[in-house]
């Protein structure tokens, strides 16, 4: 028999392996994820992979009751962690055990598990909560819309805290199951595919699934009485559109716009590549707001978007976001241009396709009609600041930057960039700098100076800079007659008096969507 002799150093090492980490090794997760504009948004210390929301909502009283199960992975040794929620919590469990909790600030739920959580471990969190979302105001504003027959959650950059606990920042995307019971005769709309519905004792439960990573602000909930249309795309994806039954005079125009969702999505696939999600559609609830929002798979449209008739341009904008903003999301809210500049340029490309003005003509018109002393030029689309995050310059000047890029690298490389970018960063996050590097790699050209001029300088680019970008003088009659999809090249001769800018036919429809993200009292 051989006896194993353990030397002191080996014994010490084995004992160290058996001793659990001390309390000093566990720290609280950060109360914010580190965003430049919204330091209180999101939380540190963990990543969420899935939200399972089981809800009951009573439209008559606006009472929402919920049990949220959150699946996550720890990214540090956690003694405590935060969730974002504004409603009242009654119980929290972590890995099945009752946890202590407290609230702080406007929406911080501080959770202390019974046992500290080790790094890189799976964790489940169950939160029971209830409240009336319409009574919750943060900074004087709300993401919850009361309607005559229900309620709607839709807002940017925050909406989740009004209806479910989360790590509320686009950096932490997750899949979703949303199950909601509402009184019979009332419908509940959410993201993704309706898996099933059933009725019992006067209540109907709807079970929705969004099976691709989704930012929390892109999760939506709409309860009310809707007229619902369904279809399938040529590729078999389910299409579901919903219209409040009391849209009044806006009803026809809303339907004439939203019912073209499949057509628009198929065209966008030719520009940006395969549609990235498991369903598509849109919904128009009877809300008093005026904006629209790219809620994933099912954009939200306010009725006022159709007050002057059908406007397919707004559908183009919100569906373009499914690639630019939803599949590829901002890493930081200062990178908003990677959402809005591309959605606006998509409207310009649609105009080009429809023969109502090329992207070049629209770019020329924006450049020519904005005087050098217009405050428009002081906003930097590449980093506009939180107060100007949805300024029109982020849209129009942001689209100008893309036309300047198109003129610099040519159509072949430009459209390769537009299609390749959402494939490279699919279901993830990216920054403006990532796009610049990607465009340089595809085109083989240095582009930092071009993007600095059009995205970061708080002045109107000079005439020479504009000329170099193909955006100088007003287009000649010959250029204005260029075929749709072709970049107009003829220009007023040097030294000649520029012609009065000619407004492209699509301009008014596009301009009618300028309120698209002017969110209520935000």
N, C-alpha and C positions, 0 to 999 in steps of 0.2 A: 504494500500500500504506500503510495506516495502522498505526502502531505504538502499542499501548496503553501509556500511561505510568502506572505504579503509584506513587502518592504514598506517602511513608514510613508514614503512619498506616494506610493501607489495607493496605500490605504487612505491617505488624505484626499487624493483625487477622487476615489470612489465615493467617499463621504460627501464631497462637494457636489457630486452628481445627484446624490440622493436628497440633498437639502433643497427645499423649494425656495424660489426667489423671495427675498424679504419684502416687507411692505414698502420699504424705501425704493425698491426697484419698480414700483407701479406708480404711475402719475395720471392725472386727469387729462383727458383729451381736450384739445383746444376748442373754445366756444365759437370759433370761426375757421373757415377752411383756408383763409388767406387771400381773399379776393381784393383787388386794388380798389374797387368802387364800393363794395359792400362787405366790410370786414366782419360783420355779424352773420353773414350768410354761411350756411353750411357748418360743418364741425370737423374736428380732426380726430385721428386715432383709429378710424375704422373705415371700411368700404362696404356699402350695401350691394347685395346681388339681386334681392327680390323683395317686393312689397306684396303682401296679401292683405287686402282691405275688405273687411266684412262690415257693411254699413246698413243702417236703417234711417230713412229720412221721411219726415212728415211735412209736406208742403204747407199745410194750414198754419203750422206753428213755427216753421223753420228749425225744428229740432233735429239735429244730426247726432246719431249715436253710432260709435264705431269700435271695432276691435281690429287693431293693426298688428300683423305679425311681420317682423322685419328680419330677414336673413342677412348676415353680414360677416365680414372677416376682420379681426383686429389687426391693426398695423403698428401697435406698440403695446407694452404692458399697461393695461388700463385699470386704474382704481375707480374711475368715474368717466362717464361720457355724456355728451349732450345730444338731444334731438331738437328739431324745430317744430313747435306746435303752439297754437294760440288758444285752443279749446281746453276745457277743464278735464284733467286726468283723474281717474279713480283708482287705477291699479297699474303697476308695471311689473313684469316678470322677465328675468334674464336667465336663459337656459333652464326655464321651468321653475325657478325659485323666485319668490317675492323679492323685489328690489325696493330700496328707498328712492324717493324722488322729491325734487323741489323745483320751483320755477324761478326764473330771473329774467330781467329785461322784458322785451315785448313778446318774445316767443321761444325762450330757451327752456327746455325741459332737461334738468340735470338728473341723471340716473346713476345711482350707486349700487352696483350688483352686490349680492350677498357674499360672493367670492370674487376677488379680483380676476381680471381676464388676462390670460397670457397672449403674447404677440403671435400673430399668424394662426389664430384658432378660429374655427367657425363659431358663431354665436347666434342665438335666436332671441329676439326681444318682442314681447307681447305688451301692447299698450291698450288699455280700455279708457275710453274718453267720451265726452258728450258736450253739446253746447249749441248755441244758435249762431252760425257763422256770420249772419248779417249784423250782429251786435259787436263783432270784433273789428276794431279799427287799429291800424298800426301806422303811426305817423300821419294820422288823419285820413288814411285811405283804406280801401277794401278791395280784395280780389273776388269777393262773393257778390253776385248779382241776384237780388230778389226779383222774381218775375210774378205775373198775376197767378201762375199755376205751379210755381216751384222755385228753383234756385239753380245757379250756374257758378262753377268755379273756373275762372279763366283770367289770367293776368301775367304780365311779365315785368320784372324778373322774378317775382314771387307770387305763388298762389297756393302752394301746398299747405302752409301753416293754417289756412282756414278750414281744412278738411281732413288732413291726416298728418301723423308725425313722420319726419323724414330727415335725411341729411340734405338740406335744401340748397343745392348748388349743382350746376351742370357738370362739374367735375366728377360727381358721384352718380352715375347713371345706373339704372337697374331695370329688370323686367317687372311687370305688374299683373296681378289678378285683382280685379275690382268687382266685388259682389255687393249689390245694393237692393234692399227691399223698399218698395214704395207702395202707396195705396193702389188697389186695382183701378184701372182706367188711366193711370199715370205711367209714363215711361221714364227710364233712366238710360242715358247715353254716356258712354265713356270711350276710351281709346281701344284700338285693336279690333278683335273679332268677338262677336256675341257667341259665347260658348253654349249657353242654354238659358231658358227662363222657365219659371214655374210659379203657380199661384196657390195660395193656401190662406184660409181664414181672412180674406179681404186684402191680402198683400201679394204683390208680385215681385219676385226676385229676379234680377238680371245679373248674369255672370259674364264679365268681359275679360279678355286677355290681350295684353300687349307683350309680344314674345321677343322683342328686341330691346336692347338697352335704351332707356328713356329718361331724360332729365325730369326732375320733379316738377318744374314749372310747366312742362309740356303735358303733364297728366291733367285730364279734365273730367268734370262731372256735370251733367245737365239733367235736371229732373223737371218734368212738365208734361204737357199734352202736345204731342208731335204728330205730324203726318210724315211717315217714313217711307222712303223709296229704296229699293235694293236692286242690285244687278251684279254682274261679274265682268271683269275685264277679259280681253282676249286671252290673257295668260292665266285666267282662273281666279284672280284675286277678288274677294268680296268687296263690293262698293255699297256703302250705306250713307244716305243723306237724310237729314231730319230738319223739319220746318215747324216752328211753333204754329199752332192752329189759329193764332190771333195776330198774324203779321200785318193784316189790313192791306193797304194799298201797295206795300212793299213785297207782298207775297209773290206775285208773278215775276217781278224782276229778280228776286232772290233765286227762284227756281230756274229761271232762264240762264242764270250765271252758274249756280252750283251744279246743275245737271250736266254741265260740260266738263266736270271734274275728270272723268275717264279720258276724254279727248285731250285735255291739257296735260295730264300725267303721261300719256303716251308720247306726246310731243317732247315733254321734258326728258323722257328717257333717251330720246335721240340726241339731246344736248349733254346730259349729265350721267347717262348710264342707267342700268336697271333700277327700278323703283326699290327702295331699301326695306320696305316694311310689309306686314302681313295683311293689310287692308288699306282702303282709302275711302274718302268721302268728305263730308262737311256738315255743319249744322248751324242753323240760324234761330236762336231763341229770341223771345220777345223781351229784349233788354233795352235800356235807355242809352247805353254807351254807344260810341261811334266807331270803335276800333275793331280790328280783326286780329287773330292770333293763330300761329302755326301749330296748335296743339297736335301732337304726333298722331298721324294717320287720319285725323278727323278735325280739320281746322274749324275754329270758332269764327263766325261772322256776325257782326251787329247788323240789325236791319237797316240802319242808316247808310251802310255801304251801298245800298241799292235804292236810295231815296230818289235818285235822278234816272232810274232805269237800270237795266242789266249792265253789269260791268265785269267782264271775264278777266280783266287785268288784275283785279284783286285776287281772283282764284289762282292765276298764274303766280302771283307773289307768294301766297301762302303755301302753295304746293311746291314751289322752288325751295322753300325752307325745309321741306322733308329731306332734301339732300344737304343743303347749306343752312345749318342751324339745328337740325334734329338728328340726322345721322352723324354729321360732323358738327359738334357743338363747341361753343367757346370754352377755352380753358380758363379765361378770366373775362369778366364783363367788359373790360376795356377793349377786347377784341371783337366787339359787336359788328365791325365791318364785314367779318367773314360770314355773318348772317345777312345783314341788310343791304350791303352793296351788291351782293349777288342776286338777292331777290328782286331788287329794283332793276338790275341789268337784265334779268329774265323777262321783265315787262318790256324792256326795250327790244329784246330779241323777238318776243311775241309780236310786237308792233312791226318789226322787220318782216317776220313771216307772213303777217296779215296784209302787207303792202300799205301800211298806214304811217310809214316813216321809218327809215333805217336807224339803227343804233347810232350811226355816225351823225345823222341829222339831229337826233335827240340830244346827243352830246354837244354838238355845235350850238344848239338852241340854248341849252343850259349855260354854256360858257359865255355866250354873247349877251344873254339877257340879265346876267348877274353882274352889276357894276363892281368895280374894284373895291369900293368902300362899303359894299353890302356885307353885313355881319355874317352872312352865309359863309364867306371865305375864312372867317376866323375860327371856325369849328374844324377840328382835325379828325377826319373819319377814322384814322388809325388809332386814335386815343382821344375821344371827344370829351371825356369827363362825365361823371354821373349825371350832371344836370342837362347835358346835351346828348345823352346816349341815343335818343330817338329823334334828334334834330334832323330836319330835312337834308342838311348837308351830308349826313351819314349815308343817306339814300342816293341823292343826286350826285354829289361830289364823289361819293363812293363808287357810283356807276361810271362817272367820268374816268376814274382811275383805271377801270377795267377796259374802257374804250381806248385809253392811252396805251395800255398794255397790248391790246389787240393790234393797234397800229404799229407798235414797236416790234412785235415778234411774228406778226402775220397770222392769218386765219388758221392755218394747219396746226401750228404749235399752240395757238390760243385755245382752240376747241379741244385739243388734246389735254391741255391743262385743266379746262373746265370739267372734262369727263374723268380724268385720272385722279384729281384731288379727292373727290368724295369716295373713290374706291380705296385709295391709300389710307385715309383716316376714318373709314367706315365704322360707325358705332362708337367712335372715340371723341377726342377733344383736340383742338388745334388753335394756334395763335396766328396773328397776322404775319409774323416773321416766318412761320412754317410755310405759309402760302408763297411768300416772296422766294424762299429757298427752293420750293418745289418748281415755281415758274422758271427760275434761273436754270435749274437742272434740266427741265424739259426743253427749254429754248436754247440753252448754251450761251445765254447773254447775261451780262451783269445788269441787274435791274434795281439795285438799291436806290440809286439816285432818282429814277422815275417814280418809285413808290414814295420816296421822301417828299418829292415835289407835290404829288397829288393827294397824299394821305396825311402828311405830318406838318407841312408848312402852313402857318395861320394867315396866309395871304393868298390872293388870287394869283395863280401861276402867270408869269409874264407872257407877253405876246410871243417872244422867241421860244419859251418853253412850250407854250401851247402849239405853236407852229411845228415844233419838233415832234410833238405828240399827235400831230394831224388834227388840231382843234383850233386853228387860228381864226381866219376870217370867215365871214358868212359864205355859205356855199353858193356857187353860181347856179343859174337855171339848169344847166346841164347836169350838175351834181344832184340837184333836187329831183331830177328825173331818173336817177340811178335805180336799177332794178332792186327789188327787195332782196336783202341778204348780201348785197354788194356794198363795200365801203366806198362812199363818194370820195373822189379824189380831186375834182376840179375846185379851185378856190379863186376868190377875187384876186386880181393881179396886184403885186406889191406896189404900194403907194396909192392905189385907187381907193375911193371911198367905199367902205363895206356896204353891201346891200342890207336893207332892213331884214333882221332875222325872220325867217319864215317858220311859222308854228306848224310842226308836223301834225297830221290829222289825229294821231293817237294821243296828243299831249293832254287834252282835257280829261280823257278817261284815266290816264295815268295820274294826273294831278289830283283827280278826285279821290285817289287812294292815299294822298299825303297824310291823312289823319289816321292811317291804318294802325299805327302804334302810339297814338296820342292817348295814353291810358289815363283813365279817370283819376284826377287829383293825386297823381303819383309823384 
